[in-house]
Amino acid sequence: MIELAQVHRVFQVGDQEVHALDGVDLTIAAGEYVSLMGPSGSGKSTLLNIIGLLDRPTAGTYRLNGRDTTTLSDDEQARARSENIGFVFQFFHLVPRLTAAENVELPLVLAGRAPVDRRPMVETAIDQMGLNERAHHRPDQLSGGERQRVAIARATVMRPGVLLADEPTGNLDTTTGKEVVQIIEALHTAGMAVIVVTHDPQIGGRAERSLTMMDGRLVEDVRRRA
């Protein structure tokens, strides 16, 4: 599903080159549950952005479902991202003026889905997150856990094959964080590939496979029994 070969990402900072990714080779199969760990500045978020088609590698190739994404135009990448990848972030990134249901519907609107098709998909996503009674509330009327559940519903309403979660519990209390992890793991159990960036070793240790980065390189790849 995900194949990276000798992927480099170089940023120009003043007169210096910063090698955020330094020759990353990585294959992630459909349905895998992977955690990505490492200190700040190790390249975790850069790698996640490459996998999520939010950024392009400076060198190397990235194949998604067998397709070389580095040859795609910006519009083609956007389409591939919309159809294949969902995102969950630490700070939710919900649109403040939209209700929970409207936030969930947004990816479908951007993808050009007809209203008659959007309604049942939104209702299903909202129901799966246990948000039926909060569907018409705006983000500022929701708790942190509810906002993250809305974000997960939005990320998965298009039924992507991959869910990318960047510190999904970082802005939540311990109890709510555990609930969010359980929701994400349920999506994995249902067949979705999940890649979680985290600083929390307890969360990272729950994954079937743990990757550790250092200085832009993958330095450890540990697989556990499911």
C-alpha positions in Angstrom: 0.0 0.0 0.0 2.7 2.5 1.1 6.2 2.2 -0.3 8.9 4.8 0.2 12.3 4.3 -1.5 15.3 6.5 -0.5 13.1 9.4 0.3 14.8 12.7 1.2 13.3 16.0 2.2 15.6 19.0 2.3 14.6 22.4 3.5 16.5 25.6 2.9 16.9 27.6 6.1 18.8 30.8 5.4 22.0 29.7 3.8 21.9 26.2 5.3 20.3 23.0 4.1 18.3 21.0 6.7 17.9 17.3 5.9 14.5 16.5 7.5 14.4 13.1 5.9 17.6 11.3 4.9 17.1 8.3 2.7 14.0 6.7 4.2 13.0 3.3 3.0 9.6 2.1 4.3 6.8 -0.3 3.3 3.5 -0.3 5.2 0.9 -2.9 4.2 -2.8 -2.5 4.0 -4.5 -2.7 7.4 -1.3 -2.3 9.5 -1.3 -0.5 12.8 1.9 1.5 13.1 3.3 4.0 15.6 5.9 6.5 14.7 8.1 7.8 17.5 11.3 9.8 18.1 12.4 13.1 19.6 11.3 16.5 18.4 13.0 17.3 15.1 13.6 13.7 14.2 11.5 13.9 11.0 8.3 12.3 12.2 5.9 15.0 11.1 7.8 15.5 7.8 7.5 11.8 7.1 3.8 11.9 7.9 3.3 14.9 5.6 5.0 13.0 2.7 2.8 9.9 3.3 -0.2 12.1 3.5 0.6 13.9 0.2 0.8 17.2 2.0 4.4 17.6 0.9 6.7 16.2 -1.8 10.0 14.5 -1.3 13.1 16.3 -2.6 14.4 13.0 -3.9 13.2 9.4 -3.9 9.9 7.8 -4.7 6.6 7.3 -2.9 4.1 4.7 -4.2 0.6 4.6 -2.8 -1.4 1.6 -3.9 1.3 0.9 -6.6 1.1 4.4 -8.0 4.1 6.7 -8.0 2.8 9.8 -6.4 5.9 11.9 -7.1 4.9 12.1 -10.8 1.4 13.4 -10.1 0.3 17.0 -10.5 -1.0 19.0 -7.5 -4.6 18.3 -8.5 -3.9 14.6 -9.0 -2.2 14.4 -5.6 -5.2 16.2 -4.0 -7.6 13.7 -5.5 -5.4 10.8 -4.4 -5.3 12.2 -0.9 -9.0 12.8 -0.7 -9.8 9.2 -1.9 -7.2 7.3 0.2 -6.1 9.2 3.3 -7.7 10.6 6.4 -6.0 13.0 8.9 -6.4 13.5 12.6 -4.4 16.3 14.3 -3.6 17.3 17.9 -5.6 20.5 17.7 -8.6 19.2 15.8 -8.6 21.9 13.1 -12.4 22.1 12.9 -14.1 25.0 11.2 -15.5 27.1 14.1 -18.7 28.4 12.3 -19.8 25.0 11.1 -21.7 22.4 13.2 -20.2 19.0 14.0 -22.2 17.5 11.1 -21.2 20.2 8.7 -17.5 19.7 9.6 -17.9 16.0 8.9 -19.6 16.7 5.6 -16.9 19.1 4.4 -14.6 16.5 2.7 -17.6 15.2 0.8 -18.5 18.7 -0.4 -14.9 19.3 -1.5 -14.9 16.0 -3.3 -18.1 17.0 -5.2 -20.4 14.4 -3.8 -24.1 15.0 -4.3 -26.1 16.1 -1.3 -28.3 13.0 -1.6 -25.1 10.8 -1.2 -23.6 13.0 1.5 -26.4 12.8 4.0 -26.3 9.0 4.8 -22.5 9.0 4.9 -22.4 11.9 7.4 -25.1 10.2 9.5 -23.2 7.0 9.6 -19.9 8.7 10.6 -21.6 10.7 13.3 -23.4 7.7 14.7 -20.1 5.6 14.8 -18.5 8.3 16.9 -21.6 8.4 19.3 -22.2 12.1 18.4 -25.9 12.0 17.3 -27.0 14.3 20.1 -24.1 16.8 19.4 -24.4 16.8 15.6 -25.8 20.3 15.4 -23.4 21.9 18.0 -20.5 24.1 16.9 -17.0 23.2 18.1 -17.0 25.8 20.9 -20.0 24.0 22.3 -18.2 20.6 22.4 -15.7 19.1 24.9 -12.2 18.3 23.7 -13.0 14.6 23.4 -16.1 15.4 21.4 -14.2 17.7 19.1 -11.6 15.0 18.4 -14.4 12.5 17.7 -15.8 15.0 15.2 -12.3 15.2 13.7 -12.1 11.4 13.4 -15.5 11.3 11.8 -14.5 13.9 9.3 -11.2 12.0 8.6 -13.0 8.7 7.9 -16.3 9.8 6.3 -14.7 9.2 2.8 -13.8 5.7 4.0 -10.1 6.0 3.3 -7.7 3.1 3.4 -5.2 5.0 5.6 -5.7 7.1 8.8 -2.8 9.4 9.8 -3.0 10.6 13.4 -0.5 13.2 14.5 -0.4 13.3 18.3 -4.2 12.6 18.5 -4.3 12.6 22.3 -1.8 15.4 22.9 -4.5 18.0 23.7 -6.7 15.7 25.8 -6.8 14.5 29.4 -5.7 10.9 30.1 -9.2 9.4 30.3 -10.4 11.1 27.1 -7.1 10.2 25.4 -7.7 6.6 26.1 -11.2 6.8 24.6 -9.8 8.3 21.5 -7.1 5.6 21.2 -9.8 3.0 21.5 -11.8 4.6 18.7 -8.7 4.7 16.4 -8.0 1.1 17.3 -11.5 0.1 16.4 -11.1 1.6 13.0 -7.9 -0.4 12.6 -9.8 -3.6 13.6 -12.3 -2.8 10.9 -9.6 -2.9 8.3 -8.1 0.6 8.1 -4.4 1.1 8.1 -3.4 3.4 11.0 -0.2 5.4 11.4 0.1 7.3 14.7 2.8 9.8 15.5 3.2 10.0 19.3 5.6 11.0 22.1 3.8 8.7 24.5 5.5 5.3 24.8 2.4 3.7 26.2 0.4 4.7 23.0 3.3 3.8 20.8 3.6 0.4 22.4 0.0 -0.5 21.6 0.7 -0.6 17.9 1.5 -3.9 16.1 4.6 -2.2 14.7 6.7 0.7 16.1 9.0 2.8 14.1 11.6 5.1 15.7 13.2 8.1 13.9 16.4 9.9 14.7 17.9 12.7 12.6 15.7 12.1 9.6 16.3 8.3 9.5 14.4 5.3 10.6 16.6 3.7 13.2 14.3 1.0 14.6 11.4 -1.1 13.3 9.8 -3.4 15.9 7.0 -5.7 15.1 4.8 -7.3 17.7 2.3 -10.1 17.7 -1.2 -8.9 17.0 
